[in-house]
């Protein structure tokens, strides 16, 4: 009766050691590739920057409140 209530435990496989962490040092080629990618992103971003007329606080220029109307005043 003991085997019905206590199934046999399967032995677990041995634990593998953790792989060594990747090196944090970047080669010169990797640094050049990252710099080129950053320059390309900046170049793509530059085109839209001229169309944005407001800053994070809203319109920064003074509003024109007095102007001539078509009726001559």
PDB file of N, CA, C, O and CB in Angstrom:
ATOM      1  N   UNK A   1       0.802  -1.189   0.000  1.00  0.00           N
ATOM      2  CA  UNK A   1       0.000   0.000   0.000  1.00  0.00           C
ATOM      3  C   UNK A   1       0.850   1.260   0.000  1.00  0.00           C
ATOM      4  O   UNK A   1       0.373   2.305  -0.444  1.00  0.00           O
ATOM      5  CB  UNK A   1      -0.915  -0.006   1.178  1.00  0.00           C
ATOM      6  N   UNK A   2       2.039   1.209   0.460  1.00  0.00           N
ATOM      7  CA  UNK A   2       2.884   2.379   0.525  1.00  0.00           C
ATOM      8  C   UNK A   2       3.246   2.917  -0.851  1.00  0.00           C
ATOM      9  O   UNK A   2       3.467   4.119  -0.998  1.00  0.00           O
ATOM     10  CB  UNK A   2       4.127   2.061   1.288  1.00  0.00           C
ATOM     11  N   UNK A   3       3.313   2.055  -1.862  1.00  0.00           N
ATOM     12  CA  UNK A   3       3.711   2.528  -3.182  1.00  0.00           C
ATOM     13  C   UNK A   3       2.599   3.300  -3.877  1.00  0.00           C
ATOM     14  O   UNK A   3       2.885   4.068  -4.796  1.00  0.00           O
ATOM     15  CB  UNK A   3       4.135   1.363  -4.042  1.00  0.00           C
ATOM     16  N   UNK A   4       1.374   3.133  -3.487  1.00  0.00           N
ATOM     17  CA  UNK A   4       0.266   3.867  -4.095  1.00  0.00           C
ATOM     18  C   UNK A   4       0.293   5.320  -3.618  1.00  0.00           C
ATOM     19  O   UNK A   4       0.056   6.231  -4.411  1.00  0.00           O
ATOM     20  CB  UNK A   4      -1.096   3.198  -3.749  1.00  0.00           C
ATOM     21  N   UNK A   5       0.567   5.540  -2.373  1.00  0.00           N
ATOM     22  CA  UNK A   5       0.535   6.873  -1.803  1.00  0.00           C
ATOM     23  C   UNK A   5       1.876   7.599  -1.890  1.00  0.00           C
ATOM     24  O   UNK A   5       1.913   8.822  -1.748  1.00  0.00           O
ATOM     25  CB  UNK A   5       0.102   6.794  -0.376  1.00  0.00           C
ATOM     26  N   UNK A   6       2.956   6.897  -2.114  1.00  0.00           N
ATOM     27  CA  UNK A   6       4.283   7.500  -2.225  1.00  0.00           C
ATOM     28  C   UNK A   6       4.914   7.027  -3.535  1.00  0.00           C
ATOM     29  O   UNK A   6       5.570   5.985  -3.565  1.00  0.00           O
ATOM     30  CB  UNK A   6       5.186   7.127  -0.992  1.00  0.00           C
ATOM     31  N   UNK A   7       4.719   7.791  -4.623  1.00  0.00           N
ATOM     32  CA  UNK A   7       5.316   7.368  -5.890  1.00  0.00           C
ATOM     33  C   UNK A   7       6.838   7.500  -5.820  1.00  0.00           C
ATOM     34  O   UNK A   7       7.373   8.285  -5.038  1.00  0.00           O
ATOM     35  CB  UNK A   7       4.751   8.205  -7.070  1.00  0.00           C
ATOM     36  N   UNK A   8       7.508   6.728  -6.641  1.00  0.00           N
ATOM     37  CA  UNK A   8       8.967   6.773  -6.665  1.00  0.00           C
ATOM     38  C   UNK A   8       9.422   8.099  -7.261  1.00  0.00           C
ATOM     39  O   UNK A   8       8.880   8.562  -8.265  1.00  0.00           O
ATOM     40  CB  UNK A   8       9.546   5.581  -7.471  1.00  0.00           C
ATOM     41  N   UNK A   9      10.402   8.688  -6.644  1.00  0.00           N
ATOM     42  CA  UNK A   9      10.947   9.959  -7.112  1.00  0.00           C
ATOM     43  C   UNK A   9      11.985   9.687  -8.193  1.00  0.00           C
ATOM     44  O   UNK A   9      12.865   8.842  -8.031  1.00  0.00           O
ATOM     45  CB  UNK A   9      11.570  10.767  -5.938  1.00  0.00           C
ATOM     46  N   UNK A  10      11.867  10.417  -9.297  1.00  0.00           N
ATOM     47  CA  UNK A  10      12.834  10.297 -10.379  1.00  0.00           C
ATOM     48  C   UNK A  10      14.037  11.157 -10.006  1.00  0.00           C
ATOM     49  O   UNK A  10      13.861  12.304  -9.597  1.00  0.00           O
ATOM     50  CB  UNK A  10      12.217  10.732 -11.764  1.00  0.00           C
ATOM     51  N   UNK A  11      15.254  10.632 -10.137  1.00  0.00           N
ATOM     52  CA  UNK A  11      16.427  11.444  -9.784  1.00  0.00           C
ATOM     53  C   UNK A  11      16.548  12.651 -10.734  1.00  0.00           C
ATOM     54  O   UNK A  11      16.374  12.518 -11.945  1.00  0.00           O
ATOM     55  CB  UNK A  11      17.725  10.580  -9.837  1.00  0.00           C
ATOM     56  N   UNK A  12      16.844  13.803 -10.171  1.00  0.00           N
ATOM     57  CA  UNK A  12      16.981  15.018 -10.957  1.00  0.00           C
ATOM     58  C   UNK A  12      18.327  15.039 -11.681  1.00  0.00           C
ATOM     59  O   UNK A  12      19.316  14.515 -11.169  1.00  0.00           O
ATOM     60  CB  UNK A  12      16.833  16.255 -10.061  1.00  0.00           C
ATOM     61  N   UNK A  13      18.365  15.642 -12.865  1.00  0.00           N
ATOM     62  CA  UNK A  13      19.650  15.736 -13.560  1.00  0.00           C
ATOM     63  C   UNK A  13      20.580  16.676 -12.800  1.00  0.00           C
ATOM     64  O   UNK A  13      20.111  17.557 -12.079  1.00  0.00           O
ATOM     65  CB  UNK A  13      19.455  16.227 -15.018  1.00  0.00           C
ATOM     66  N   UNK A  14      21.888  16.503 -12.951  1.00  0.00           N
ATOM     67  CA  UNK A  14      22.828  17.377 -12.233  1.00  0.00           C
ATOM     68  C   UNK A  14      22.693  18.823 -12.724  1.00  0.00           C
ATOM     69  O   UNK A  14      22.374  19.076 -13.886  1.00  0.00           O
ATOM     70  CB  UNK A  14      24.290  16.880 -12.421  1.00  0.00           C
ATOM     71  N   UNK A  15      22.941  19.748 -11.821  1.00  0.00           N
ATOM     72  CA  UNK A  15      22.824  21.173 -12.121  1.00  0.00           C
ATOM     73  C   UNK A  15      24.051  21.613 -12.916  1.00  0.00           C
ATOM     74  O   UNK A  15      25.189  21.333 -12.540  1.00  0.00           O
ATOM     75  CB  UNK A  15      22.679  22.013 -10.812  1.00  0.00           C
ATOM     76  N   UNK A  16      23.786  22.323 -14.050  1.00  0.00           N
ATOM     77  CA  UNK A  16      24.875  22.832 -14.879  1.00  0.00           C
ATOM     78  C   UNK A  16      25.370  24.158 -14.301  1.00  0.00           C
ATOM     79  O   UNK A  16      24.564  24.961 -13.834  1.00  0.00           O
ATOM     80  CB  UNK A  16      24.415  23.011 -16.357  1.00  0.00           C
ATOM     81  N   UNK A  17      26.665  24.395 -14.325  1.00  0.00           N
ATOM     82  CA  UNK A  17      27.163  25.687 -13.829  1.00  0.00           C
ATOM     83  C   UNK A  17      26.704  26.808 -14.768  1.00  0.00           C
ATOM     84  O   UNK A  17      26.508  26.590 -15.964  1.00  0.00           O
ATOM     85  CB  UNK A  17      28.725  25.675 -13.711  1.00  0.00           C
ATOM     86  N   UNK A  18      26.538  28.002 -14.208  1.00  0.00           N
ATOM     87  CA  UNK A  18      26.097  29.161 -14.992  1.00  0.00           C
ATOM     88  C   UNK A  18      27.186  29.550 -15.979  1.00  0.00           C
ATOM     89  O   UNK A  18      28.371  29.487 -15.653  1.00  0.00           O
ATOM     90  CB  UNK A  18      25.747  30.359 -14.067  1.00  0.00           C
ATOM     91  N   UNK A  19      26.790  29.957 -17.196  1.00  0.00           N
ATOM     92  CA  UNK A  19      27.812  30.383 -18.166  1.00  0.00           C
ATOM     93  C   UNK A  19      28.460  31.680 -17.708  1.00  0.00           C
ATOM     94  O   UNK A  19      27.832  32.453 -16.986  1.00  0.00           O
ATOM     95  CB  UNK A  19      27.197  30.562 -19.575  1.00  0.00           C
ATOM     96  N   UNK A  20      29.677  31.934 -18.102  1.00  0.00           N
ATOM     97  CA  UNK A  20      30.345  33.176 -17.688  1.00  0.00           C
ATOM     98  C   UNK A  20      29.628  34.373 -18.304  1.00  0.00           C
ATOM     99  O   UNK A  20      29.141  34.285 -19.431  1.00  0.00           O
ATOM    100  CB  UNK A  20      31.846  33.167 -18.104  1.00  0.00           C
ATOM    101  N   UNK A  21      29.558  35.488 -17.585  1.00  0.00           N
ATOM    102  CA  UNK A  21      28.878  36.672 -18.131  1.00  0.00           C
ATOM    103  C   UNK A  21      29.645  37.218 -19.333  1.00  0.00           C
ATOM    104  O   UNK A  21      30.865  37.076 -19.407  1.00  0.00           O
ATOM    105  CB  UNK A  21      28.734  37.771 -17.045  1.00  0.00           C
ATOM    106  N   UNK A  22      28.937  37.840 -20.272  1.00  0.00           N
ATOM    107  CA  UNK A  22      29.641  38.409 -21.426  1.00  0.00           C
ATOM    108  C   UNK A  22      30.524  39.569 -20.989  1.00  0.00           C
ATOM    109  O   UNK A  22      30.241  40.253 -20.005  1.00  0.00           O
ATOM    110  CB  UNK A  22      28.638  38.879 -22.501  1.00  0.00           C
ATOM    111  N   UNK A  23      31.578  39.770 -21.726  1.00  0.00           N
ATOM    112  CA  UNK A  23      32.504  40.836 -21.349  1.00  0.00           C
ATOM    113  C   UNK A  23      31.865  42.188 -21.632  1.00  0.00           C
ATOM    114  O   UNK A  23      31.154  42.355 -22.623  1.00  0.00           O
ATOM    115  CB  UNK A  23      33.848  40.698 -22.109  1.00  0.00           C
ATOM    116  N   UNK A  24      32.124  43.142 -20.762  1.00  0.00           N
ATOM    117  CA  UNK A  24      31.557  44.481 -20.914  1.00  0.00           C
ATOM    118  C   UNK A  24      32.433  45.349 -21.818  1.00  0.00           C
ATOM    119  O   UNK A  24      32.060  46.477 -22.142  1.00  0.00           O
ATOM    120  CB  UNK A  24      31.390  45.149 -19.541  1.00  0.00           C
ATOM    121  N   UNK A  25      33.572  44.842 -22.220  1.00  0.00           N
ATOM    122  CA  UNK A  25      34.468  45.589 -23.100  1.00  0.00           C
ATOM    123  C   UNK A  25      33.950  45.517 -24.535  1.00  0.00           C
ATOM    124  O   UNK A  25      33.601  44.441 -25.019  1.00  0.00           O
ATOM    125  CB  UNK A  25      35.918  45.036 -23.012  1.00  0.00           C
ATOM    126  N   UNK A  26      33.901  46.654 -25.208  1.00  0.00           N
ATOM    127  CA  UNK A  26      33.488  46.706 -26.601  1.00  0.00           C
ATOM    128  C   UNK A  26      34.721  46.896 -27.472  1.00  0.00           C
ATOM    129  O   UNK A  26      35.628  47.659 -27.139  1.00  0.00           O
ATOM    130  CB  UNK A  26      32.460  47.844 -26.838  1.00  0.00           C
ATOM    131  N   UNK A  27      34.734  46.186 -28.592  1.00  0.00           N
ATOM    132  CA  UNK A  27      35.853  46.351 -29.507  1.00  0.00           C
ATOM    133  C   UNK A  27      35.680  47.670 -30.261  1.00  0.00           C
ATOM    134  O   UNK A  27      34.609  48.275 -30.229  1.00  0.00           O
ATOM    135  CB  UNK A  27      35.952  45.148 -30.495  1.00  0.00           C
ATOM    136  N   UNK A  28      36.722  48.100 -30.926  1.00  0.00           N
ATOM    137  CA  UNK A  28      36.669  49.356 -31.672  1.00  0.00           C
ATOM    138  C   UNK A  28      35.640  49.263 -32.796  1.00  0.00           C
ATOM    139  O   UNK A  28      34.969  50.250 -33.099  1.00  0.00           O
ATOM    140  CB  UNK A  28      38.058  49.706 -32.243  1.00  0.00           C
ATOM    141  N   UNK A  29      35.509  48.090 -33.419  1.00  0.00           N
ATOM    142  CA  UNK A  29      34.533  47.912 -34.497  1.00  0.00           C
ATOM    143  C   UNK A  29      33.106  48.074 -33.976  1.00  0.00           C
ATOM    144  O   UNK A  29      32.266  48.685 -34.636  1.00  0.00           O
ATOM    145  CB  UNK A  29      34.703  46.531 -35.151  1.00  0.00           C
ATOM    146  N   UNK A  30      32.836  47.527 -32.796  1.00  0.00           N
ATOM    147  CA  UNK A  30      31.508  47.653 -32.204  1.00  0.00           C
ATOM    148  C   UNK A  30      31.226  49.106 -31.832  1.00  0.00           C
ATOM    149  O   UNK A  30      30.110  49.588 -32.023  1.00  0.00           O
ATOM    150  CB  UNK A  30      31.380  46.749 -30.966  1.00  0.00           C
ATOM    151  N   UNK A  31      32.228  49.804 -31.303  1.00  0.00           N
ATOM    152  CA  UNK A  31      32.061  51.214 -30.959  1.00  0.00           C
ATOM    153  C   UNK A  31      31.770  52.037 -32.210  1.00  0.00           C
ATOM    154  O   UNK A  31      30.919  52.926 -32.180  1.00  0.00           O
ATOM    155  CB  UNK A  31      33.316  51.749 -30.247  1.00  0.00           C
ATOM    156  N   UNK A  32      32.475  51.746 -33.321  1.00  0.00           N
ATOM    157  CA  UNK A  32      32.236  52.468 -34.566  1.00  0.00           C
ATOM    158  C   UNK A  32      30.832  52.198 -35.095  1.00  0.00           C
ATOM    159  O   UNK A  32      30.178  53.111 -35.600  1.00  0.00           O
ATOM    160  CB  UNK A  32      33.277  52.079 -35.615  1.00  0.00           C
ATOM    161  N   UNK A  33      30.356  50.949 -34.986  1.00  0.00           N
ATOM    162  CA  UNK A  33      29.014  50.603 -35.458  1.00  0.00           C
ATOM    163  C   UNK A  33      27.955  51.327 -34.633  1.00  0.00           C
ATOM    164  O   UNK A  33      26.969  51.815 -35.185  1.00  0.00           O
ATOM    165  CB  UNK A  33      28.792  49.078 -35.392  1.00  0.00           C
ATOM    166  N   UNK A  34      28.147  51.402 -33.336  1.00  0.00           N
ATOM    167  CA  UNK A  34      27.196  52.094 -32.464  1.00  0.00           C
ATOM    168  C   UNK A  34      27.181  53.588 -32.786  1.00  0.00           C
ATOM    169  O   UNK A  34      26.115  54.203 -32.832  1.00  0.00           O
ATOM    170  CB  UNK A  34      27.553  51.865 -30.971  1.00  0.00           C
ATOM    171  N   UNK A  35      28.351  54.170 -33.008  1.00  0.00           N
ATOM    172  CA  UNK A  35      28.437  55.598 -33.331  1.00  0.00           C
ATOM    173  C   UNK A  35      27.763  55.887 -34.673  1.00  0.00           C
ATOM    174  O   UNK A  35      27.068  56.895 -34.806  1.00  0.00           O
ATOM    175  CB  UNK A  35      29.912  56.058 -33.363  1.00  0.00           C
ATOM    176  N   UNK A  36      27.957  55.016 -35.669  1.00  0.00           N
ATOM    177  CA  UNK A  36      27.325  55.220 -36.973  1.00  0.00           C
ATOM    178  C   UNK A  36      25.811  55.122 -36.856  1.00  0.00           C
ATOM    179  O   UNK A  36      25.086  55.895 -37.482  1.00  0.00           O
ATOM    180  CB  UNK A  36      27.845  54.195 -37.992  1.00  0.00           C
ATOM    181  N   UNK A  37      25.337  54.181 -36.062  1.00  0.00           N
ATOM    182  CA  UNK A  37      23.891  54.043 -35.863  1.00  0.00           C
ATOM    183  C   UNK A  37      23.318  55.270 -35.166  1.00  0.00           C
ATOM    184  O   UNK A  37      22.225  55.718 -35.511  1.00  0.00           O
ATOM    185  CB  UNK A  37      23.577  52.781 -35.047  1.00  0.00           C
ATOM    186  N   UNK A  38      24.034  55.816 -34.197  1.00  0.00           N
ATOM    187  CA  UNK A  38      23.585  57.007 -33.487  1.00  0.00           C
ATOM    188  C   UNK A  38      23.533  58.210 -34.433  1.00  0.00           C
ATOM    189  O   UNK A  38      22.589  58.998 -34.378  1.00  0.00           O
ATOM    190  CB  UNK A  38      24.512  57.302 -32.293  1.00  0.00           C
ATOM    191  N   UNK A  39      24.542  58.355 -35.302  1.00  0.00           N
ATOM    192  CA  UNK A  39      24.541  59.453 -36.266  1.00  0.00           C
ATOM    193  C   UNK A  39      23.367  59.334 -37.229  1.00  0.00           C
ATOM    194  O   UNK A  39      22.752  60.339 -37.588  1.00  0.00           O
ATOM    195  CB  UNK A  39      25.858  59.483 -37.043  1.00  0.00           C
ATOM    196  N   UNK A  40      23.052  58.107 -37.652  1.00  0.00           N
ATOM    197  CA  UNK A  40      21.918  57.900 -38.557  1.00  0.00           C
ATOM    198  C   UNK A  40      20.614  58.264 -37.863  1.00  0.00           C
ATOM    199  O   UNK A  40      19.737  58.865 -38.484  1.00  0.00           O
ATOM    200  CB  UNK A  40      21.870  56.438 -39.049  1.00  0.00           C
ATOM    201  N   UNK A  41      20.466  57.917 -36.601  1.00  0.00           N
ATOM    202  CA  UNK A  41      19.253  58.268 -35.858  1.00  0.00           C
ATOM    203  C   UNK A  41      19.133  59.783 -35.725  1.00  0.00           C
ATOM    204  O   UNK A  41      18.040  60.329 -35.880  1.00  0.00           O
ATOM    205  CB  UNK A  41      19.258  57.606 -34.461  1.00  0.00           C
ATOM    206  N   UNK A  42      20.236  60.470 -35.442  1.00  0.00           N
ATOM    207  CA  UNK A  42      20.212  61.926 -35.319  1.00  0.00           C
ATOM    208  C   UNK A  42      19.848  62.572 -36.651  1.00  0.00           C
ATOM    209  O   UNK A  42      19.117  63.562 -36.680  1.00  0.00           O
ATOM    210  CB  UNK A  42      21.573  62.448 -34.828  1.00  0.00           C
ATOM    211  N   UNK A  43      20.350  62.021 -37.753  1.00  0.00           N
ATOM    212  CA  UNK A  43      20.065  62.566 -39.070  1.00  0.00           C
ATOM    213  C   UNK A  43      18.581  62.414 -39.412  1.00  0.00           C
ATOM    214  O   UNK A  43      17.985  63.322 -39.991  1.00  0.00           O
ATOM    215  CB  UNK A  43      20.931  61.876 -40.130  1.00  0.00           C
ATOM    216  N   UNK A  44      17.982  61.273 -39.057  1.00  0.00           N
ATOM    217  CA  UNK A  44      16.559  61.063 -39.305  1.00  0.00           C
ATOM    218  C   UNK A  44      15.705  61.983 -38.436  1.00  0.00           C
ATOM    219  O   UNK A  44      14.651  62.445 -38.874  1.00  0.00           O
ATOM    220  CB  UNK A  44      16.185  59.601 -39.048  1.00  0.00           C
ATOM    221  N   UNK A  45      16.143  62.250 -37.229  1.00  0.00           N
ATOM    222  CA  UNK A  45      15.401  63.075 -36.293  1.00  0.00           C
ATOM    223  C   UNK A  45      15.457  64.554 -36.679  1.00  0.00           C
ATOM    224  O   UNK A  45      14.530  65.304 -36.376  1.00  0.00           O
ATOM    225  CB  UNK A  45      15.942  62.880 -34.886  1.00  0.00           C
ATOM    226  N   UNK A  46      16.525  64.977 -37.340  1.00  0.00           N
ATOM    227  CA  UNK A  46      16.728  66.381 -37.662  1.00  0.00           C
ATOM    228  C   UNK A  46      15.628  66.910 -38.582  1.00  0.00           C
ATOM    229  O   UNK A  46      15.256  68.077 -38.461  1.00  0.00           O
ATOM    230  CB  UNK A  46      18.091  66.577 -38.310  1.00  0.00           C
ATOM    231  N   UNK A  47      15.100  66.106 -39.488  1.00  0.00           N
ATOM    232  CA  UNK A  47      14.107  66.548 -40.442  1.00  0.00           C
ATOM    233  C   UNK A  47      12.810  66.994 -39.788  1.00  0.00           C
ATOM    234  O   UNK A  47      12.185  67.938 -40.270  1.00  0.00           O
ATOM    235  CB  UNK A  47      13.828  65.460 -41.414  1.00  0.00           C
ATOM    236  N   UNK A  48      12.394  66.368 -38.738  1.00  0.00           N
ATOM    237  CA  UNK A  48      11.138  66.712 -38.076  1.00  0.00           C
ATOM    238  C   UNK A  48      11.290  67.841 -37.068  1.00  0.00           C
ATOM    239  O   UNK A  48      10.297  68.453 -36.675  1.00  0.00           O
ATOM    240  CB  UNK A  48      10.574  65.502 -37.388  1.00  0.00           C
ATOM    241  N   UNK A  49      12.490  68.120 -36.654  1.00  0.00           N
ATOM    242  CA  UNK A  49      12.711  69.108 -35.604  1.00  0.00           C
ATOM    243  C   UNK A  49      12.290  70.505 -36.046  1.00  0.00           C
ATOM    244  O   UNK A  49      11.828  71.296 -35.223  1.00  0.00           O
ATOM    245  CB  UNK A  49      14.173  69.115 -35.191  1.00  0.00           C
ATOM    246  N   UNK A  50      12.442  70.820 -37.328  1.00  0.00           N
ATOM    247  CA  UNK A  50      12.094  72.162 -37.791  1.00  0.00           C
ATOM    248  C   UNK A  50      10.590  72.377 -37.850  1.00  0.00           C
ATOM    249  O   UNK A  50      10.147  73.524 -37.921  1.00  0.00           O
ATOM    250  CB  UNK A  50      12.699  72.414 -39.155  1.00  0.00           C
ATOM    251  N   UNK A  51       9.790  71.322 -37.824  1.00  0.00           N
ATOM    252  CA  UNK A  51       8.342  71.480 -37.904  1.00  0.00           C
ATOM    253  C   UNK A  51       7.696  71.681 -36.541  1.00  0.00           C
ATOM    254  O   UNK A  51       6.528  72.065 -36.470  1.00  0.00           O
ATOM    255  CB  UNK A  51       7.734  70.282 -38.577  1.00  0.00           C
ATOM    256  N   UNK A  52       8.411  71.437 -35.481  1.00  0.00           N
ATOM    257  CA  UNK A  52       7.859  71.593 -34.141  1.00  0.00           C
ATOM    258  C   UNK A  52       8.040  73.049 -33.717  1.00  0.00           C
ATOM    259  O   UNK A  52       9.167  73.530 -33.603  1.00  0.00           O
ATOM    260  CB  UNK A  52       8.547  70.617 -33.123  1.00  0.00           C
ATOM    261  N   UNK A  53       6.936  73.742 -33.487  1.00  0.00           N
ATOM    262  CA  UNK A  53       6.993  75.172 -33.193  1.00  0.00           C
ATOM    263  C   UNK A  53       6.801  75.486 -31.716  1.00  0.00           C
ATOM    264  O   UNK A  53       6.895  76.648 -31.320  1.00  0.00           O
ATOM    265  CB  UNK A  53       5.952  75.896 -33.996  1.00  0.00           C
ATOM    266  N   UNK A  54       6.537  74.492 -30.904  1.00  0.00           N
ATOM    267  CA  UNK A  54       6.332  74.747 -29.486  1.00  0.00           C
ATOM    268  C   UNK A  54       7.375  73.986 -28.677  1.00  0.00           C
ATOM    269  O   UNK A  54       7.999  73.039 -29.155  1.00  0.00           O
ATOM    270  CB  UNK A  54       4.903  74.344 -29.054  1.00  0.00           C
ATOM    271  N   UNK A  55       7.539  74.429 -27.451  1.00  0.00           N
ATOM    272  CA  UNK A  55       8.444  73.765 -26.534  1.00  0.00           C
ATOM    273  C   UNK A  55       7.642  72.955 -25.537  1.00  0.00           C
ATOM    274  O   UNK A  55       6.426  72.834 -25.685  1.00  0.00           O
ATOM    275  CB  UNK A  55       9.344  74.779 -25.815  1.00  0.00           C
ATOM    276  N   UNK A  56       8.282  72.403 -24.537  1.00  0.00           N
ATOM    277  CA  UNK A  56       7.555  71.614 -23.551  1.00  0.00           C
ATOM    278  C   UNK A  56       6.587  72.449 -22.711  1.00  0.00           C
ATOM    279  O   UNK A  56       5.681  71.900 -22.085  1.00  0.00           O
ATOM    280  CB  UNK A  56       8.532  70.913 -22.646  1.00  0.00           C
ATOM    281  N   UNK A  57       6.773  73.768 -22.693  1.00  0.00           N
ATOM    282  CA  UNK A  57       5.894  74.638 -21.924  1.00  0.00           C
ATOM    283  C   UNK A  57       4.853  75.323 -22.799  1.00  0.00           C
ATOM    284  O   UNK A  57       4.126  76.188 -22.312  1.00  0.00           O
ATOM    285  CB  UNK A  57       6.708  75.678 -21.191  1.00  0.00           C
ATOM    286  N   UNK A  58       4.759  74.966 -24.063  1.00  0.00           N
ATOM    287  CA  UNK A  58       3.787  75.567 -24.970  1.00  0.00           C
ATOM    288  C   UNK A  58       4.463  76.537 -25.920  1.00  0.00           C
ATOM    289  O   UNK A  58       5.677  76.482 -26.115  1.00  0.00           O
ATOM    290  CB  UNK A  58       2.689  76.279 -24.185  1.00  0.00           C
ATOM    291  N   UNK A  59       3.680  77.423 -26.509  1.00  0.00           N
ATOM    292  CA  UNK A  59       4.207  78.404 -27.449  1.00  0.00           C
ATOM    293  C   UNK A  59       5.097  79.383 -26.697  1.00  0.00           C
ATOM    294  O   UNK A  59       4.712  79.915 -25.656  1.00  0.00           O
ATOM    295  CB  UNK A  59       3.060  79.151 -28.181  1.00  0.00           C
ATOM    296  N   UNK A  60       6.276  79.613 -27.228  1.00  0.00           N
ATOM    297  CA  UNK A  60       7.246  80.468 -26.536  1.00  0.00           C
ATOM    298  C   UNK A  60       7.284  81.892 -27.084  1.00  0.00           C
ATOM    299  O   UNK A  60       7.940  82.748 -26.491  1.00  0.00           O
ATOM    300  CB  UNK A  60       8.624  79.859 -26.631  1.00  0.00           C
ATOM    301  N   UNK A  61       6.607  82.174 -28.194  1.00  0.00           N
ATOM    302  CA  UNK A  61       6.631  83.500 -28.792  1.00  0.00           C
ATOM    303  C   UNK A  61       5.452  84.318 -28.296  1.00  0.00           C
ATOM    304  O   UNK A  61       4.443  83.780 -27.839  1.00  0.00           O
ATOM    305  CB  UNK A  61       6.613  83.407 -30.322  1.00  0.00           C
ATOM    306  N   UNK A  62       5.604  85.633 -28.397  1.00  0.00           N
ATOM    307  CA  UNK A  62       4.519  86.527 -28.028  1.00  0.00           C
ATOM    308  C   UNK A  62       3.436  86.465 -29.093  1.00  0.00           C
ATOM    309  O   UNK A  62       3.729  86.372 -30.285  1.00  0.00           O
ATOM    310  CB  UNK A  62       5.029  87.975 -27.847  1.00  0.00           C
ATOM    311  N   UNK A  63       2.199  86.515 -28.660  1.00  0.00           N
ATOM    312  CA  UNK A  63       1.079  86.472 -29.588  1.00  0.00           C
ATOM    313  C   UNK A  63       0.849  87.857 -30.176  1.00  0.00           C
ATOM    314  O   UNK A  63       1.009  88.861 -29.483  1.00  0.00           O
ATOM    315  CB  UNK A  63      -0.196  85.959 -28.889  1.00  0.00           C
ATOM    316  N   UNK A  64       0.473  87.916 -31.457  1.00  0.00           N
ATOM    317  CA  UNK A  64       0.143  89.188 -32.090  1.00  0.00           C
ATOM    318  C   UNK A  64      -1.311  89.517 -31.757  1.00  0.00           C
ATOM    319  O   UNK A  64      -2.238  88.886 -32.265  1.00  0.00           O
ATOM    320  CB  UNK A  64       0.374  89.132 -33.643  1.00  0.00           C
ATOM    321  N   UNK A  65      -1.490  90.520 -30.894  1.00  0.00           N
ATOM    322  CA  UNK A  65      -2.851  90.846 -30.463  1.00  0.00           C
ATOM    323  C   UNK A  65      -3.409  92.041 -31.227  1.00  0.00           C
ATOM    324  O   UNK A  65      -4.628  92.186 -31.310  1.00  0.00           O
ATOM    325  CB  UNK A  65      -2.878  91.131 -28.963  1.00  0.00           C
ATOM    326  N   UNK A  66      -2.568  92.895 -31.783  1.00  0.00           N
ATOM    327  CA  UNK A  66      -3.037  94.052 -32.526  1.00  0.00           C
ATOM    328  C   UNK A  66      -2.597  93.918 -33.968  1.00  0.00           C
ATOM    329  O   UNK A  66      -1.407  93.806 -34.264  1.00  0.00           O
ATOM    330  CB  UNK A  66      -2.509  95.366 -31.908  1.00  0.00           C
ATOM    331  N   UNK A  67      -3.572  93.930 -34.860  1.00  0.00           N
ATOM    332  CA  UNK A  67      -3.261  93.890 -36.281  1.00  0.00           C
ATOM    333  C   UNK A  67      -4.363  94.608 -37.031  1.00  0.00           C
ATOM    334  O   UNK A  67      -5.479  94.743 -36.530  1.00  0.00           O
ATOM    335  CB  UNK A  67      -3.100  92.431 -36.786  1.00  0.00           C
ATOM    336  N   UNK A  68      -4.053  95.066 -38.225  1.00  0.00           N
ATOM    337  CA  UNK A  68      -5.037  95.762 -39.028  1.00  0.00           C
ATOM    338  C   UNK A  68      -6.086  94.777 -39.520  1.00  0.00           C
ATOM    339  O   UNK A  68      -5.782  93.618 -39.802  1.00  0.00           O
ATOM    340  CB  UNK A  68      -4.369  96.481 -40.208  1.00  0.00           C
ATOM    341  N   UNK A  69      -7.302  95.240 -39.619  1.00  0.00           N
ATOM    342  CA  UNK A  69      -8.358  94.408 -40.145  1.00  0.00           C
ATOM    343  C   UNK A  69      -8.665  94.816 -41.575  1.00  0.00           C
ATOM    344  O   UNK A  69      -8.127  95.806 -42.070  1.00  0.00           O
ATOM    345  CB  UNK A  69      -9.610  94.502 -39.269  1.00  0.00           C
ATOM    346  N   UNK A  70      -9.492  94.090 -42.215  1.00  0.00           N
ATOM    347  CA  UNK A  70      -9.852  94.392 -43.592  1.00  0.00           C
ATOM    348  C   UNK A  70     -10.739  95.630 -43.683  1.00  0.00           C
ATOM    349  O   UNK A  70     -10.866  96.203 -44.765  1.00  0.00           O
ATOM    350  CB  UNK A  70     -10.554  93.201 -44.222  1.00  0.00           C
ATOM    351  N   UNK A  71     -11.354  96.058 -42.590  1.00  0.00           N
ATOM    352  CA  UNK A  71     -12.237  97.201 -42.603  1.00  0.00           C
ATOM    353  C   UNK A  71     -11.503  98.523 -42.428  1.00  0.00           C
ATOM    354  O   UNK A  71     -12.133  99.581 -42.449  1.00  0.00           O
ATOM    355  CB  UNK A  71     -13.262  97.050 -41.534  1.00  0.00           C
ATOM    356  N   UNK A  72     -10.213  98.486 -42.261  1.00  0.00           N
ATOM    357  CA  UNK A  72      -9.419  99.703 -42.262  1.00  0.00           C
ATOM    358  C   UNK A  72      -9.137 100.333 -40.926  1.00  0.00           C
ATOM    359  O   UNK A  72      -8.646 101.462 -40.899  1.00  0.00           O
ATOM    360  CB  UNK A  72     -10.069 100.672 -43.076  1.00  0.00           C
ATOM    361  N   UNK A  73      -9.409  99.690 -39.824  1.00  0.00           N
ATOM    362  CA  UNK A  73      -9.132 100.330 -38.545  1.00  0.00           C
ATOM    363  C   UNK A  73      -7.784  99.977 -38.007  1.00  0.00           C
ATOM    364  O   UNK A  73      -7.407 100.443 -36.932  1.00  0.00           O
ATOM    365  CB  UNK A  73     -10.168  99.966 -37.550  1.00  0.00           C
TER     366      UNK A  73
END
